[in-house]
Amino acid sequence: MLKHLSVQNYALIDKLEVEFSEGLTIITGETGAGKSILLGALGLISGSRADTQSLQDKTKKCIVEASFNIKGYALKDFFKANELDYEITTAIRREINPEGKSRAFINDTPVTLSQLKELGEFLIDIHSQHQTLTLNGSEFQLSVVDAFAKHADLLEE
């Protein structure tokens, strides 16, 4: 669960600190309120591509950091396989310097973007306005039926 988000020098944001409470978080607002900017920052945390166009001040680096409570996420194997320290409160940080070079960290240990993406898939689930169209897709509908019927073992064969 996302507990804290810190954003520096990203898009229109000079500095932002957000604390999230337990449960469902919904970000709403008028057009132009900055919802997409927050989602972009979360995208960086989950391994999305970064470029210098995202920097507000092109002379300073951008830093996006998030802390997650990962208790109950069954991620010990991921941390062990990637030789990372497992901590219930896990910190993910992404830095983009003015030259466009990006660095990623999990609990202050440098990681690759593929490792960051893999962890991000477990921690961040973003649903957008037009995602309801997914409900009409046969692949999604079959996955729901298979999940309901508990066919996971059959699908792995």
Rosetta blueprint (number, residue, H / E / L):
1 M L
2 L E
3 K E
4 H E
5 L E
6 S E
7 V E
8 Q E
9 N E
10 Y E
11 A L
12 L L
13 I E
14 D E
15 K E
16 L E
17 E E
18 V E
19 E E
20 F L
21 S L
22 E L
23 G L
24 L L
25 T L
26 I L
27 I L
28 T L
29 G L
30 E L
31 T L
32 G L
33 A L
34 G L
35 K H
36 S H
37 I H
38 L H
39 L H
40 G H
41 A H
42 L H
43 G H
44 L H
45 I H
46 S L
47 G L
48 S L
49 R L
50 A L
51 D L
52 T H
53 Q H
54 S H
55 L E
56 Q L
57 D L
58 K L
59 T L
60 K L
61 K L
62 C E
63 I E
64 V E
65 E E
66 A E
67 S E
68 F E
69 N E
70 I L
71 K L
72 G L
73 Y L
74 A L
75 L L
76 K H
77 D H
78 F H
79 F H
80 K H
81 A H
82 N L
83 E L
84 L L
85 D L
86 Y L
87 E L
88 I L
89 T E
90 T E
91 A E
92 I E
93 R E
94 R E
95 E E
96 I E
97 N L
98 P L
99 E L
100 G L
101 K L
102 S E
103 R E
104 A E
105 F E
106 I E
107 N L
108 D L
109 T E
110 P E
111 V E
112 T L
113 L H
114 S H
115 Q H
116 L H
117 K H
118 E H
119 L H
120 G H
121 E H
122 F H
123 L H
124 I L
125 D L
126 I L
127 H L
128 S L
129 Q L
130 H L
131 Q H
132 T H
133 L H
134 T H
135 L H
136 N H
137 G L
138 S H
139 E H
140 F H
141 Q H
142 L H
143 S H
144 V H
145 V H
146 D H
147 A H
148 F H
149 A L
150 K L
151 H L
152 A H
153 D H
154 L H
155 L H
156 E H
157 E L
